[in-house]
Amino acid sequence: MTGRVAAVNLGVVTEAEWAGDASGRSGIDKRSVGSPVQFRVDGVVGDFIGERAHHGGEDQAVYAYAEEDAAWWATELGRGIGPGGFGENLTTYAVDLTGAVIGEQWQVGSAVLQVTKPRTPCATFAGFWGVPDLIKRFTVRALPGAYLRVLREGEVGPGDPVDVVDRPAHGVTIGEVFRATTLEPELLPRLLEAPDLPESIRDKVRRRLATRS
């Protein structure tokens, strides 16, 4: 089955004690829109981002989460989780985000996107859901979704196909990066085989490996 965009979601301003921004504002609450949205190198037009020290930027311009993985969490928590419930800009269907290779490129609408890194769960995420142990549970489940660069700006809308147009041969996946940097440090050396992994992560990997040698 061809992967597609199930929903495009934009963040609204949420003020709360759990918000990570110093001003107490967060953009984690994202709502689906019915029409195509412009995806730019620096992010999605109309998407509010609160804590820019940790969110947004070229390596995290777009966040994607799978509809199928959201359904698992809905069952696990006994609650409905609609599009944007994970703070994602793209809710995907029939796209293997955990198995996506770092650096692979997608044609989506008129944009070209590139897989960069997994999402790391944070206290803002746990506060938004009202689940105090969410970070631990999210880490153990290891289905983090994928951040994307925008290589070619364009419009993306609900129902657009997600076509993989290039996949690097190294095979390092979103799932491997997440597990290596959380619960399985023995996987860390493998991450250096992925040149498109953001340099900030590669630096952390080198430092952690240096302390083990």
N, C-alpha and C positions, 0 to 999 in steps of 0.2 A: 504494500500500500504506500502510495506517495505521501510523504509528510506534508503538513500544511500548517498555516497559522490558524489556531482556533480563536484567538482574540488578540487585539492590540490594546494595551492598558497604559493609562497615564496617571501619574501620582497627583494627589490633591494634598493641600497643606493640612497636616494633622498636628495639633498642639496637645502634648501629653507629658506627664512626668517621665515616662520611659523613653521619650524621644532622645536620640543621641546628640542632636545638634545643641550647641550651647544656648541657643535661643528657645529650646524646648519644642522645636518643630521637626517634623519628619515627613518624607514623601513616600513612606512604605505602603500607604493605603492607595492602591492603584485601581482605577475604574476602567472598564472596557469602553471603547468607542466604536461607533459603527462605520466609520469612514477611514480611508487611508491617511496615514500620518507620515510626515517627513522624518526620515532617519538621517542624522548628520554625524560627522566625525566626532563631535563633542557631545552627542546625545540625541535623545528623541524630543522633537519640538513639542512643547506643551507639557513636558514631564517635570514635576517639581522634585528637586533633590535637596534635602535638608543639610546633611552632614557631608559636605564635599571633600573633607579630608580623607574620608573612607569610601565614598560612593561617587560614581560618575568618573569622568575622565576618558581619554581615548581607549584605554584597555578595558573599561567597564561602561562603554557607551550604551549598551543594551544588555538587559538581563532576560534570559529565557528559562521558563520552567515548563515541564511536561504535564499535560492534562492528566495523563495516566498516573503519574507519580502523585499529583494532587489528589486523585481519587483514593489512592492508598491511605493518605493522611486523613482524608475525610472519614474513612472507615475506622481508622485507628483512634481518632479523637471523637468520633460520634457526632460530627458537626458538618454542615455544608461549607465548602470552600469554593468560591466562585473564581472566575478569571481575575488575575491580579492579586489573589490572596496571599501569594508568596512575595509580593512586591515586584513581580516580574512585568516587564514591558511586553514580552511575547509569551503567550500561552500557546504551546505547540501540541500537535497531535500526530502520532505515528513518527516521531523523530526521537532517535536514541540519543538523548543529551548526555547521559552518563558515559556512553560509549563513543561520544564525539571525540575526534582526534584534535589535539592542540594544533592550531594553525589551519585546520580545514576551512574551506570557504563555502558559503551558501549564497545562492541566488534566491532572494526573497523579494517579491514585487520588482521594483526597478533598482533595488539596493543590492550590494554585495557585502555580506557580513563574514567575519572571521572569528572562529572560536579561540578564546584566549585563556580562560581560567575558570575554576569553579567558584561558587559563592561560599563564603565563610559565614556561618550563622553568628548573630550578634545579639546583645541584650535588647536592642530595639525590636528585633524580630520576635523574641520571646514576650516582650511587653505588649506588642501589638496583638498577639494571639491570646495573651493571658495564660500562657502555659510556662510556669517557672523553670521546668527542667527541659524545655524545648531544645536548647543548644546541645545538650547531651544526647537527646533522642534523635535529633536531626543528624548529628555526627555519626552515630552508630548506624543509622539507616543508610547513610552515604549515597543519597540521591540529591546532589546539591544544585542541580541546574547549571547553566553555563552563561558566562559573560562573553560578550561579543564586541569586536571592533567593527567600525563601519569603514570598509575599504572603498566603497563607492556609494555616495549619498543617493538617496532616492525615496520613493514612497512605498510604504508597506501597509497592507490592510488585511482585515479578517478574510480568511478563505484563500489567501495567496499560497501557492505551493512553496515548499522548502526543498530546493534542489541542491545537493552537494556537487559542486563543480570542481573541487580540488581537495584531495586528501593526502597529507604528507605520509611518506613511507615509514617514518619512525614509529607510528602507532601509539604514542603516549596519549592516553585518554583523560578526559575530565575526571572520571572516576579514579584513575590512578593518582592523579595530582592531589585530589582531595584526600584519599586514603594515606598517601605518603606524607602529607603535611599535617595529618591528625593522628591516626591510630597505627599506621604501619610505616615507621621511619625507615625500615629496611628497603623500601621502594625509592627512597630519595635519589640515589645515583641515576636511576632511570630518567628522572625528570630533566636532567641536563642534556638529554638527547633531543629535546624539543626546543629548537631555536626561537619559535614564536611565543614561547611562554614569557610573560612579562618579566623584564629584567629584575624588578623588585623581588619576585619569587625566586629567580635563579640565584640572586645574591644571598637570600636566606638559606637556600639549599647548600650553597658552597660553604657558608659559615657553619651550618650544622654538621656538614660532613667533616670540616676541618677540626671541629672539637672532638670528633670520634676517632680521628687518625692518630 
